[in-house]
Amino acid sequence: MTRTEYPWLLPSAMAEAELPGDRARARRTVRDWVVDITAFLIAALIALIALAAIENEGSTPDPVLVVDSVIGAAACCALWVRRRWPVGLAAALTALSIVEPVAGGAMMVALFSLAVHRPFKPVAIVGAGALIVAPLQPWLRPDPDTGYLTSVIFGVLLILLVLSWGMAVRSRRQLVLTLRERARRAEAEADLRAEQAQRLAREAIAREMHDVLAHRLTLLSVHAGALEFRPDAPTAEIARAAGVIRDSSHEALQDLREIIGVLRGPGDTGEGERPQPTLTTLDALIDESRQAGMKVTVDQRVAAPGDAPAATGRTVYRIAQECLTNARKHAPGTEVTVTVTGGPGNGLTIEVANPAPTEPYERVPGSGQGLIGLTERATLAGGRLEHGPTPDGGFVVRARLPWPAA
């Protein structure tokens, strides 16, 4: 959260979150010093006025006048600890003001601080005590220029005014702190949502790169391995494998450019968008796998594959692509069966199955992310995907996707 530009203008209670460490709790801010000095001067001015009134009255002995002066000065100096012990100071000055008119100003400042820094319960208790003892001071040490009833009413109203003002200040500070905390939580939640969005985007890009590039790179690996282990193969076979390697490298590079173009944003690649695979391009994928030496049987029972929704057709293509890649890695030499059925209103079903391999082969480690990505892709498309081993040791992947009626 952005910090206040001038935290030293805030009360120390509100500046805690603005200053690092415990420095805000250990020291007053500049505003606190200004307020404390002002409160001390106001209390001292009221004490001097009361002391002058007592001296002009003439009936008070000089020793008592000296005691009043000392007590008044001590009460004013005690205000410097009002932030640390507001309850005890307010209660002590309330009791002291019963017999010492010069402590009245300090008592009012202490009551105000109590209402600002403490909740309602201690404020109500000490405030009720101040209202109860308010009639005693004019009765014990009356002011000759003011009537008893007037002094009592004025004292009660002044106490109520000070307490109300302090509670209003506290309420406003609590509101500001609450709004600040809400803003801090909102910023934290916004950062969390941004991080989650970035993570989801990265996962989506990683799945797309896996789906797109794994097929091409597997073809490269298969044919490069064949060239490595059969250097004496016929020239035509070597040329065909080299052609597949060249075409697969070109397609992988094009797919990678496409994904990078998505990361850069529109208008940055300088190339038009490549056409996305659909259900009609499934035959080209099958032919490409056959050219790589795979045995693939296709059972295509979709009357009008060009009418399939683009998102559904693209999902079917990616599922077939990933399944052929997995079969080439984990069950080489087996015959893969691809079955696609469905139509408008009935949905679209694709099933890719292969038996268990019968010949020894070099196992290729898998990440396990491909099938997870296919499941998420099918779910996002509004369908579902199931996969698992068959009783004869093979493997089957079956997905059902929506195809709304026309």
C-alpha positions as CSV (number, residue, x, y, z in Angstrom):
1,M,0.0,0.0,0.0
2,T,1.2,3.5,-0.8
3,R,2.4,5.3,2.3
4,T,1.3,8.8,3.3
5,E,3.6,11.4,1.9
6,Y,3.9,13.2,5.2
7,P,3.5,10.6,8.0
8,W,4.9,13.0,10.6
9,L,1.6,15.0,10.2
10,L,-0.4,12.1,11.5
11,P,-1.1,11.1,15.1
12,S,1.3,8.4,16.4
13,A,-1.5,5.9,16.6
14,M,-2.2,6.3,12.8
15,A,1.4,6.7,11.8
16,E,2.3,3.2,13.1
17,A,1.7,1.7,9.8
18,E,3.5,4.4,7.9
19,L,6.8,4.3,9.8
20,P,9.1,1.2,9.8
21,G,9.7,-1.0,12.9
22,D,8.7,0.2,16.3
23,R,9.9,3.7,15.8
24,A,6.3,4.9,15.4
25,R,5.3,3.5,18.8
26,A,8.4,4.7,20.6
27,R,8.4,8.3,19.5
28,R,5.8,11.1,19.1
29,T,5.3,12.5,15.6
30,V,5.7,16.2,14.9
31,R,2.0,16.6,15.1
32,D,1.9,14.9,18.6
33,W,4.5,17.4,19.9
34,V,2.5,20.3,18.6
35,V,-0.7,19.0,20.1
36,D,1.0,18.1,23.4
37,I,2.6,21.6,23.7
38,T,-0.7,23.3,22.9
39,A,-2.6,21.1,25.4
40,F,0.0,21.9,28.1
41,L,-0.2,25.7,27.4
42,I,-4.1,25.6,27.5
43,A,-4.1,23.8,30.8
44,A,-1.4,26.1,32.2
45,L,-3.4,29.2,31.0
46,I,-6.6,27.9,32.7
47,A,-4.6,27.2,35.9
48,L,-3.1,30.7,35.9
49,I,-6.6,32.2,35.4
50,A,-7.9,30.1,38.3
51,L,-4.9,31.0,40.5
52,A,-5.4,34.7,39.7
53,A,-9.1,34.5,40.6
54,I,-8.2,32.8,44.0
55,E,-5.6,35.4,44.7
56,N,-7.9,38.3,43.9
57,E,-10.6,36.9,46.1
58,G,-8.3,37.5,49.1
59,S,-9.6,35.0,51.6
60,T,-7.2,32.2,50.7
61,P,-4.0,32.1,52.9
62,D,-0.7,32.4,51.3
63,P,0.5,28.9,52.2
64,V,-2.6,27.4,50.5
65,L,-2.0,29.7,47.5
66,V,1.6,28.3,47.2
67,V,0.2,24.7,47.5
68,D,-2.3,25.5,44.8
69,S,0.4,26.8,42.5
70,V,2.6,23.7,43.0
71,I,-0.3,21.3,42.5
72,G,-1.4,23.2,39.4
73,A,2.1,23.1,37.9
74,A,2.3,19.3,38.7
75,A,-1.1,18.7,37.1
76,C,-0.1,20.5,33.9
77,C,3.3,18.6,33.7
78,A,1.5,15.3,34.3
79,L,-0.2,15.8,30.9
80,W,3.0,14.7,29.2
81,V,2.2,11.1,30.2
82,R,-1.5,11.2,29.1
83,R,-0.9,9.0,26.1
84,R,0.7,6.2,28.1
85,W,-1.7,6.2,31.1
86,P,-4.8,8.0,30.0
87,V,-7.2,6.2,32.4
88,G,-5.2,6.6,35.5
89,L,-4.3,10.2,34.8
90,A,-7.9,11.2,34.0
91,A,-9.1,9.5,37.2
92,A,-6.4,11.1,39.4
93,L,-6.9,14.6,38.0
94,T,-10.7,14.2,38.4
95,A,-10.2,13.4,42.1
96,L,-7.7,16.2,42.4
97,S,-9.9,18.8,40.8
98,I,-12.5,18.4,43.6
99,V,-10.3,20.4,46.0
100,E,-8.0,22.2,43.5
101,P,-9.6,24.5,40.9
102,V,-6.2,25.1,39.3
103,A,-6.3,21.4,38.1
104,G,-9.5,21.9,36.2
105,G,-7.9,22.6,32.9
106,A,-5.5,19.6,33.1
107,M,-8.5,17.4,34.0
108,M,-10.4,18.5,30.9
109,V,-7.4,17.7,28.7
110,A,-7.0,14.4,30.4
111,L,-10.7,13.5,29.8
112,F,-10.3,14.5,26.2
113,S,-7.2,12.2,25.8
114,L,-9.0,9.4,27.5
115,A,-12.0,9.6,25.1
116,V,-9.6,9.6,22.1
117,H,-7.3,6.8,23.1
118,R,-9.6,4.3,25.0
119,P,-12.8,2.5,24.1
120,F,-16.2,3.5,25.5
121,K,-16.3,1.5,28.7
122,P,-13.4,3.2,30.6
123,V,-14.5,6.5,29.2
124,A,-18.0,6.0,30.5
125,I,-16.7,5.0,34.0
126,V,-14.3,7.9,34.4
127,G,-16.7,10.4,32.8
128,A,-19.5,9.3,35.1
129,G,-17.2,9.9,38.0
130,A,-16.3,13.3,36.7
131,L,-20.0,14.2,36.4
132,I,-20.7,13.0,39.9
133,V,-17.9,15.0,41.5
134,A,-18.7,18.1,39.4
135,P,-20.9,19.7,42.1
136,L,-18.3,19.2,44.9
137,Q,-15.6,21.6,43.8
138,P,-17.9,24.7,43.6
139,W,-19.3,23.7,47.0
140,L,-15.9,23.2,48.7
141,R,-14.1,26.2,47.0
142,P,-16.8,28.4,45.6
143,D,-16.2,31.2,43.1
144,P,-17.4,34.5,44.6
145,D,-18.2,35.9,41.1
146,T,-20.2,32.9,39.9
147,G,-23.2,31.3,41.6
148,Y,-23.1,27.7,42.7
149,L,-25.8,26.4,40.2
150,T,-24.1,28.2,37.4
151,S,-20.7,26.7,38.2
152,V,-22.2,23.2,38.4
153,I,-24.1,23.5,35.1
154,F,-21.0,25.0,33.3
155,G,-18.8,22.2,34.7
156,V,-21.2,19.4,33.6
157,L,-21.6,20.9,30.1
158,L,-17.9,21.3,29.7
159,I,-17.2,17.7,30.8
160,L,-19.9,16.4,28.3
161,L,-18.5,18.6,25.5
162,V,-14.9,17.4,26.1
163,L,-15.9,13.7,26.2
164,S,-18.1,14.0,23.1
165,W,-15.4,15.7,21.2
166,G,-12.9,13.1,22.2
167,M,-15.2,10.2,21.2
168,A,-15.9,11.9,17.8
169,V,-12.1,12.2,17.2
170,R,-11.6,8.5,18.1
171,S,-14.5,7.4,15.8
172,R,-13.0,9.3,12.9
173,R,-9.6,7.8,13.5
174,Q,-11.1,4.3,13.7
175,L,-12.9,4.9,10.4
176,V,-9.7,6.0,8.7
177,L,-7.8,3.0,10.1
178,T,-10.6,0.7,8.9
179,L,-10.6,2.2,5.4
180,R,-6.8,1.9,5.3
181,E,-7.0,-1.7,6.2
182,R,-9.6,-2.3,3.6
183,A,-7.5,-0.6,1.0
184,R,-4.5,-2.7,2.1
185,R,-6.5,-5.9,1.8
186,A,-7.9,-4.8,-1.6
187,E,-4.4,-4.2,-2.9
188,A,-3.2,-7.5,-1.6
189,E,-6.2,-9.3,-3.1
190,A,-5.6,-7.5,-6.4
191,D,-1.9,-8.5,-6.4
192,L,-3.0,-12.1,-5.6
193,R,-5.5,-12.1,-8.5
194,A,-2.8,-10.7,-10.8
195,E,-0.4,-13.4,-9.7
196,Q,-3.0,-16.1,-10.2
197,A,-3.9,-14.7,-13.6
198,Q,-0.2,-14.8,-14.6
199,R,0.2,-18.3,-13.3
200,L,-2.9,-19.5,-15.2
201,A,-1.6,-17.7,-18.3
202,R,1.8,-19.4,-18.0
203,E,0.1,-22.8,-17.4
204,A,-2.1,-22.3,-20.5
205,I,1.0,-21.3,-22.6
206,A,2.9,-24.3,-21.2
207,R,0.1,-26.7,-22.1
208,E,-0.2,-25.2,-25.6
209,M,3.5,-25.5,-26.2
210,H,3.4,-29.1,-25.0
211,D,0.5,-30.0,-27.2
212,V,2.0,-28.2,-30.3
213,L,5.7,-29.0,-30.0
214,A,5.6,-32.5,-28.5
215,H,4.2,-34.0,-31.7
216,R,6.8,-32.3,-33.9
217,L,9.8,-33.1,-31.6
218,T,8.8,-36.7,-31.3
219,L,8.8,-37.1,-35.1
220,L,12.3,-35.5,-35.1
221,S,13.5,-37.9,-32.4
222,V,12.1,-41.0,-34.1
223,H,13.6,-40.2,-37.5
224,A,16.9,-38.9,-36.2
225,G,17.2,-42.1,-34.1
226,A,16.5,-44.2,-37.3
227,L,19.2,-42.3,-39.2
228,E,21.6,-42.8,-36.3
229,F,21.2,-46.5,-35.9
230,R,20.8,-47.4,-39.6
231,P,23.4,-45.5,-41.5
232,D,23.3,-48.2,-44.2
233,A,19.7,-47.7,-45.0
234,P,18.7,-47.2,-48.6
235,T,19.1,-43.7,-50.0
236,A,15.4,-43.3,-50.6
237,E,14.6,-44.1,-47.0
238,I,17.2,-41.8,-45.7
239,A,15.9,-39.0,-48.0
240,R,12.4,-39.6,-46.8
241,A,13.4,-39.4,-43.1
242,A,15.4,-36.3,-43.7
243,G,12.4,-34.7,-45.4
244,V,10.2,-35.5,-42.5
245,I,12.9,-34.1,-40.1
246,R,13.0,-30.9,-42.2
247,D,9.2,-30.5,-42.5
248,S,8.8,-31.2,-38.7
249,S,11.5,-28.7,-37.8
250,H,9.8,-26.1,-40.0
251,E,6.4,-26.8,-38.5
252,A,7.8,-26.7,-34.9
253,L,9.5,-23.4,-35.7
254,Q,6.3,-22.0,-37.1
255,D,4.3,-23.2,-34.1
256,L,6.8,-21.7,-31.7
257,R,6.6,-18.4,-33.5
258,E,2.9,-18.5,-33.2
259,I,3.0,-19.0,-29.4
260,I,5.6,-16.2,-29.0
261,G,3.4,-14.0,-31.1
262,V,0.6,-14.6,-28.5
263,L,3.0,-13.5,-25.8
264,R,4.1,-10.4,-27.6
265,G,0.6,-9.3,-28.4
266,P,-1.1,-8.3,-31.6
267,G,0.8,-6.2,-34.1
268,D,4.3,-7.1,-32.7
269,T,5.2,-10.1,-34.8
270,G,4.8,-8.6,-38.2
271,E,3.1,-11.8,-39.5
272,G,-0.5,-12.8,-40.0
273,E,-2.1,-15.3,-37.7
274,R,-1.6,-18.9,-38.8
275,P,-4.8,-20.9,-39.4
276,Q,-5.7,-22.9,-36.3
277,P,-6.2,-26.7,-36.7
278,T,-9.8,-27.9,-37.0
279,L,-11.6,-31.2,-37.5
280,T,-11.0,-31.0,-41.3
281,T,-7.2,-30.9,-40.7
282,L,-7.2,-34.2,-38.8
283,D,-6.5,-36.2,-41.9
284,A,-3.3,-34.2,-42.5
285,L,-2.2,-35.1,-39.0
286,I,-2.9,-38.8,-39.6
287,D,-1.0,-38.7,-42.9
288,E,2.0,-37.0,-41.2
289,S,2.0,-39.8,-38.6
290,R,1.9,-42.5,-41.2
291,Q,4.8,-40.9,-43.0
292,A,6.7,-41.2,-39.8
293,G,6.2,-44.9,-39.9
294,M,3.2,-45.3,-37.6
295,K,0.3,-47.6,-38.3
296,V,-2.9,-45.6,-37.9
297,T,-6.4,-46.7,-38.6
298,V,-9.0,-44.0,-38.9
299,D,-12.8,-44.5,-38.4
300,Q,-14.2,-41.1,-39.4
301,R,-18.0,-41.1,-39.1
302,V,-18.7,-37.4,-39.1
303,A,-20.8,-36.5,-42.1
304,A,-19.8,-32.8,-42.3
305,P,-16.5,-32.2,-40.4
306,G,-16.3,-28.7,-41.7
307,D,-19.5,-27.7,-39.9
308,A,-18.1,-28.6,-36.5
309,P,-17.5,-25.7,-34.1
310,A,-14.0,-24.3,-34.4
311,A,-13.2,-24.7,-30.7
312,T,-14.5,-28.3,-30.7
313,G,-12.6,-29.2,-33.8
314,R,-9.4,-27.7,-32.5
315,T,-9.8,-29.7,-29.2
316,V,-10.3,-32.9,-31.2
317,Y,-7.2,-32.2,-33.2
318,R,-5.1,-31.6,-30.1
319,I,-6.4,-34.7,-28.4
320,A,-5.5,-36.8,-31.5
321,Q,-2.1,-35.1,-31.8
322,E,-1.2,-35.8,-28.1
323,C,-2.5,-39.4,-28.3
324,L,-0.5,-40.2,-31.4
325,T,2.6,-38.6,-29.8
326,N,2.2,-40.8,-26.7
327,A,1.6,-43.9,-28.7
328,R,4.8,-43.2,-30.7
329,K,6.8,-42.8,-27.5
330,H,5.3,-45.5,-25.3
331,A,3.9,-48.1,-27.8
332,P,6.1,-48.0,-30.9
333,G,5.2,-50.4,-33.7
334,T,1.6,-50.9,-32.6
335,E,-1.4,-50.0,-34.6
336,V,-3.3,-47.0,-33.3
337,T,-7.0,-46.7,-33.9
338,V,-8.6,-43.2,-34.1
339,T,-12.4,-43.1,-34.1
340,V,-14.4,-39.9,-34.5
341,T,-18.2,-39.9,-34.4
342,G,-21.0,-37.5,-33.7
343,G,-22.9,-34.7,-35.3
344,P,-24.9,-31.5,-34.5
345,G,-27.0,-32.0,-31.4
346,N,-25.3,-35.3,-30.5
347,G,-21.9,-34.0,-29.6
348,L,-18.6,-35.2,-30.9
349,T,-16.7,-38.2,-29.6
350,I,-13.1,-39.1,-30.3
351,E,-11.4,-42.3,-29.1
352,V,-7.8,-43.1,-29.6
353,A,-6.6,-46.6,-28.6
354,N,-3.5,-48.7,-29.0
355,P,-2.6,-52.3,-27.9
356,A,0.3,-53.1,-25.7
357,P,3.7,-53.1,-27.5
358,T,4.9,-56.6,-28.5
359,E,8.5,-55.8,-29.3
360,P,11.2,-54.4,-26.9
361,Y,11.8,-50.7,-27.3
362,E,13.7,-47.9,-25.6
363,R,11.4,-46.3,-23.1
364,V,11.0,-42.6,-23.3
365,P,10.3,-40.8,-20.0
366,G,7.1,-38.8,-19.9
367,S,6.2,-35.8,-17.8
368,G,2.6,-36.8,-17.3
369,Q,1.4,-33.3,-18.1
370,G,0.0,-34.2,-21.6
371,L,-3.0,-36.1,-20.4
372,I,-3.6,-33.5,-17.6
373,G,-3.6,-30.8,-20.2
374,L,-6.0,-32.7,-22.4
375,T,-8.4,-33.2,-19.5
376,E,-8.3,-29.5,-18.8
377,R,-8.7,-28.6,-22.4
378,A,-11.8,-30.9,-22.8
379,T,-13.3,-29.5,-19.6
380,L,-12.8,-25.9,-20.8
381,A,-14.5,-26.9,-24.0
382,G,-17.6,-28.1,-22.1
383,G,-16.9,-31.8,-22.4
384,R,-15.1,-34.5,-20.5
385,L,-12.2,-36.8,-21.1
386,E,-11.4,-40.3,-19.8
387,H,-8.2,-42.3,-20.2
388,G,-6.6,-45.4,-18.8
389,P,-5.2,-48.9,-19.6
390,T,-7.2,-51.6,-21.3
391,P,-7.5,-55.2,-20.1
392,D,-5.1,-56.4,-22.8
393,G,-2.4,-54.0,-21.6
394,G,-3.1,-51.3,-24.1
395,F,-4.2,-47.7,-23.5
396,V,-7.3,-45.8,-24.6
397,V,-8.3,-42.1,-24.5
398,R,-11.9,-41.2,-25.0
399,A,-13.4,-37.6,-25.0
400,R,-16.9,-36.4,-25.6
401,L,-17.3,-32.7,-26.6
402,P,-20.4,-30.6,-27.2
403,W,-21.8,-29.9,-30.7
404,P,-24.9,-27.8,-30.5
405,A,-27.7,-28.5,-32.9
406,A,-27.9,-26.1,-35.9
